């Protein structure tokens, strides 16, 4: 096949594609391939551009024996490695055509699913193991010991409650994810929802010695939203501020209007004066089961899913969430929802 014709064909393909001739040199590379592998690669020996052994073997098989193959090829990126599925196919006149398909996102999703199953199994195994152990003890050594029985039953109740909360959060997360593409249309009063959430959590705050104060824009503040889901966002953020940032003695909720690219919005800040969060953790706080302090979170009844649920609810409402924190200076969790 004529080189110019090969270049024309390769240039028409939207994926990165290169063609290698019988002399082992790259005879054609489209714009996408040159953006990926570097400009000026045409005319070079493929060994100078594609160095990974598995890919070299596939190229040799295609050129020498006319065998097709598929190889995983990794290219280092500025923030993460990019994984490609490279299809190596023999072409006319002893040439080989290489097509690069970016599979990074698919691999990440697969890894996330595997991690999710592993995390759920781990989170459930611990309380289940405790329950089974206490049941065995109650049927044996502690059968006739009322004090031990009461103590073990209290622990069993706590562990069963932990499993129940975890399953509830898993169901909620699944429901929110399934509805994420459907934006709520019902109008709700955000100020009233904030007032209700604060009232619900007042006993918790009082028992922790924390004052919760709401400042900023007065109500009503109507916007399209799911009242139950927005309440869940508020309860989660305020409860976290009381539990983990309550050492400062107060939680401030500030409401303000904010101009968004597509119209007006309302910003809600939940700020505590606690010990703060190391900035290294902030980008991962909304990941499922990610905890800054796993033991402390479990002791306080956390499932590790609360902020993941918050993120998906805010995204469903076409809003955004931001976390600002500094060690020793408290944390501020901010979410912004559009008014229209």
Long-range contacts (C-beta under 8 A, 24 or more apart in sequence): 1-91, 1-92, 1-93, 1-95, 3-27, 3-28, 6-95, 10-97, 13-99, 15-99, 15-100, 15-101, 16-84, 16-99, 16-100, 17-97, 17-98, 17-99, 17-100, 18-46, 18-97, 18-98, 19-91, 19-95, 19-96, 19-97, 19-98, 20-46, 20-59, 20-63, 20-95, 20-96, 20-97, 20-98, 21-94, 21-95, 22-63, 22-93, 22-94, 22-95, 24-63, 27-95, 32-100, 33-100, 36-75, 36-100, 50-98, 55-86, 55-88, 58-86, 58-88, 59-88, 59-96, 59-98, 61-88, 62-88, 62-89, 62-90, 62-96, 63-90, 63-94, 63-95, 63-96, 66-90, 72-103, 73-100, 80-104, 83-107, 116-288, 116-289, 119-288, 119-289, 119-304, 120-166, 120-170, 123-166, 123-289, 123-303, 123-304, 124-163, 124-166, 127-159, 127-160, 127-162, 127-163, 128-163, 130-155, 130-156, 130-159, 131-156, 131-159, 131-160, 161-301, 162-298, 162-301, 162-303, 165-301, 165-303, 166-303, 166-305, 169-303, 169-305, 169-306, 169-309, 170-305, 172-232, 172-305, 172-309, 173-288, 173-305, 173-308, 173-309, 173-312, 176-229, 176-309, 176-312, 176-313, 176-316, 177-312, 179-316, 180-312, 180-315, 180-316, 182-316, 183-224, 183-316, 183-317, 183-318, 184-224, 184-225, 184-226, 184-229, 184-316, 184-317, 185-224, 186-224, 186-225, 186-226, 186-227, 187-222, 187-223, 187-224, 187-225, 188-222, 188-223, 188-224, 188-225, 188-226, 188-227, 188-230, 189-219, 189-220, 189-221, 189-222, 190-219, 190-221, 190-222, 190-223, 190-225, 190-230, 190-255, 190-266, 190-268, 190-337, 191-217, 191-218, 191-219, 191-220, 191-221, 191-255, 192-219, 192-220, 193-227, 193-230, 193-231, 193-234, 194-234, 194-253, 194-255, 194-268, 195-219, 196-231, 197-231, 197-234, 197-235, 197-238, 198-238, 198-253, 200-235, 201-235, 201-238, 201-239, 201-242, 204-239, 204-242, 204-243, 205-242, 205-246, 205-251, 208-242, 208-243, 208-246, 209-246, 209-249, 210-242, 210-246, 210-249, 210-250, 210-251, 211-249, 211-250, 211-251, 212-238, 212-242, 212-250, 212-251, 212-253, 213-250, 213-251, 213-252, 213-253, 214-253, 214-254, 214-255, 215-252, 215-253, 215-254, 215-255, 216-254, 216-255, 216-256, 217-255, 217-256, 217-257, 217-266, 221-255, 221-266, 221-339, 222-339, 223-266, 223-337, 223-338, 223-339, 223-340, 224-317, 224-338, 224-340, 225-317, 225-337, 226-313, 226-316, 226-317, 229-313, 229-316, 229-317, 230-313, 230-317, 230-337, 232-309, 232-310, 232-313, 233-310, 233-313, 233-314, 233-335, 234-268, 234-270, 236-306, 236-307, 236-309, 236-310, 237-270, 237-310, 237-333, 237-335, 238-270, 240-306, 240-307, 240-333, 241-270, 241-271, 241-272, 241-274, 241-331, 241-333, 242-272, 243-300, 244-272, 244-274, 244-296, 244-300, 244-331, 245-272, 245-273, 245-274, 245-275, 245-330, 245-331, 246-272, 246-274, 247-273, 247-274, 247-275, 248-272, 248-273, 248-274, 248-330, 249-273, 258-336, 260-336, 260-338, 262-338, 262-340, 263-338, 263-339, 263-340, 264-338, 264-339, 264-340, 265-319, 265-336, 265-337, 265-338, 265-339, 266-336, 266-337, 266-339, 267-334, 267-335, 267-336, 268-334, 268-335, 268-336, 268-337, 269-332, 269-333, 269-334, 270-332, 270-333, 270-334, 271-330, 271-331, 271-332, 271-333, 272-330, 272-331, 272-332, 273-330, 274-330, 274-331, 275-327, 275-328, 275-330, 276-325, 276-326, 276-327, 276-328, 276-329, 276-330, 276-331, 277-323, 277-325, 277-327, 277-331, 278-327, 279-325, 279-326, 282-323, 282-324, 282-325, 285-323, 286-310, 286-311, 286-321, 286-323, 310-335
